Amino acid sequence: MEDSYRHKGMRKQMVEELRQKGITDEAVLNAMLNVPRHYFLSSAFLEFAYQNKAFQIGAGQTISHPFTVAFQTQLLDLSPGEKVLEIGTGSGFQTCILSELKMKVFSIERQKSLFDKTKLLIPKLGYRPKLFYGDGYKGQPAFAPFDKILVTCGAPSVPPALVQQLKLGGKLVIPVGEGGIQIMTEVLRISETEATVKEHGNFSFVPMLEDRQAGKD
């Protein structure tokens, strides 16, 4: 896998565009600079890998726009060493961004073909997240509670099981809505029975299907 000066130059340009679009977390911007996005795409998309576009990655799934990845990551308000559950491994790009930020990453993918591909790719990049093939609606209760949970596919509603797997004070970032548009939603668990909710604008994701969670990066 080659990461040429040209790729690095395109990555720097992408990061500057993210900064102009409102991404202010320098740790997130540095992670976006350090993880080569073109590794996660078909060679057919190589020339376009650092544009703010989504691309097909197989199994009807896409790799998210760089801005979407950076925006969701910034919303999580991460601290090094936190335990993060990702729903929808997809291409593995977001997984590697979280790993680059020194998180303890647990990631679930429902599409077997993507899971098999990604579990081979990520270790080659030097990251060691815990990867699981399974239903994202159910989370990963055996490893709960989590400091943060990130959902990278559109959910019709907030799955209660995910909120229950947050630590008190923990945060869930999830795109909520049916159809082609979702609202980026931030859920902060403040007690055993209470959570606060904030909304952060419209985004577009592939759907998260109950019992058939469709992973998306």
Secondary structure, DSSP 4 states (H G I P E B T S, - for coil): ----HHHHHHHHHHHHHHHHTT---HHHHHHHHHS-GGGGS-GGGGGGTTSS--EEEETTEEEPPHHHHHHHHHHH---TT-EEEEE--TTSHHHHHHHHTT-EEEEEE--HHHHHHHHHHHHHTT---EEEES-GGG--GGG--EEEEEE-SBBSS--HHHHHTEEEEEEEEEEE-SSS-EEEEEEEE-SSS-EEEEEEEEE---B-BTTB-----
